[in-house]
Amino acid sequence: MTASPDGVMRQWICTALCVAALVGCAVNPPATTSRDSSPPAPTPPPSTTAPSPRPPPAVVEGVVAQNDHFVLYRPKRDDTLRSVAQRFLGDEKRGWEIADFNDVKELTSGSLVAIPLRPVNPVGVFPNGYQTVPILAYHRFGEKNGKMVVTPEAFAAQMKYLAENDYRVIPLADLVEFLAGKRSLPHRAVVITADDGYASVYRHAYPVLKQYGFPATVFVYTDFIGAGDALTWPQMQEMIASGLIDIESHSKSHESLVAMLPGESERSYRARVDKELTVGRDVLQRKLGVHISIFAYPYGDASAAVVERAQKTDYQLAVTVNPGGNPFFAQPLLLQRTMIFGDHDIEAFKARLQTFREADLK
């Protein structure tokens, strides 16, 4: 059986680290006595002040070898991916990096694993294709009464499928460094978002997200907050405090930004676009005490002029509703999102999880 490219890489790294460990243990040979007839230099008198002892090199239990890029580690019985990630990477949430690199779901006591200390393949490119990150877009949750409403039962089944099939839900903000080629993402990374700011997000989606520990981004337009079936400020503050939910801007009024209004001048149009981009953001930052850096275009529509204004108002990411996954070379201010509708069964949901695109890149 032919080994996979990832498997060959892991084997090579483990071998290299073991050799490095053996070389590091080598002892320098003793100095030979010179045949020169010159008398040896006199031995200086002993110092009356004892030299400060040098601390012994740190010995970390279970570490077989280490360099600047990897640690070769033999897990103990009580080790988990999260605990080892906390120990060596400083963040238990980075356990997926160890799992993905070693192609394991959990650690086995005594079986060596290589722990990458730096990003490995941060652009997600492989000989047979490249990684794409799907961003799922929801709107409302509740009983069936329209295409835009997903039932609580359907949403729970979708989240259960992600959890049970090795998908890893990540914060939308993680794409900033991925798109800059600075950060690796899980092989089956998925992002969850919800638009407009309906209270049903708090009532139905938020409890399920908490159950699985899944992060999500909620885009709200500020004119809607507290009105009718909209989220309230206390509800948003509670979700933010959980550490799972990120609130971002969906404009002030949800007006389309791509078309000029009847009789509107070019100057007035640009002023209106700037207002929609900034006023909602500023209100959210002031009321919630958070930094807003991501924008969802109303109706998912954007033009070159709108993208230019979004860039000038310092948004790092902006999302559309054009379906598909996002590779590392995606335009940060024109990210694709895939709508999840109320009439999607679980098979339709699975079909929208595009995490890899095949291509011959050899």
Secondary structure, 3 states (H helix, E strand, C coil): CCCCHHHHHHHHHHHHHHHHHHHHCCCCCCCCCCCCCCCCCCCCCCCCCCCCCCCCCCCCCCEEEECCCEEEECCCCCCCHHHHHHHHHCCHHHHHHHHHHHCCCCCCCCCCEEEECCCCCCCCEECCEEECEEEEEECEECCCCCCCEECHHHHHHHHHHHHHCCCEECCHHHHHHHHCCCCCCCCCEEEEEEEECECHHHHHHHHHHHHHCCCEEEEECHHHCCCCCECCHHHHHHHHHCCCEEEEECCCCCCCCCCCCCCCCHHHHHHHHHHHHHHHHHHHHHHHCCCCCEEECHHHCCCHHHHHHHHHCCCCEEECCCCCEECCCCCCCCECCEECCCCCCHHHHHHCCCCEEECCCC
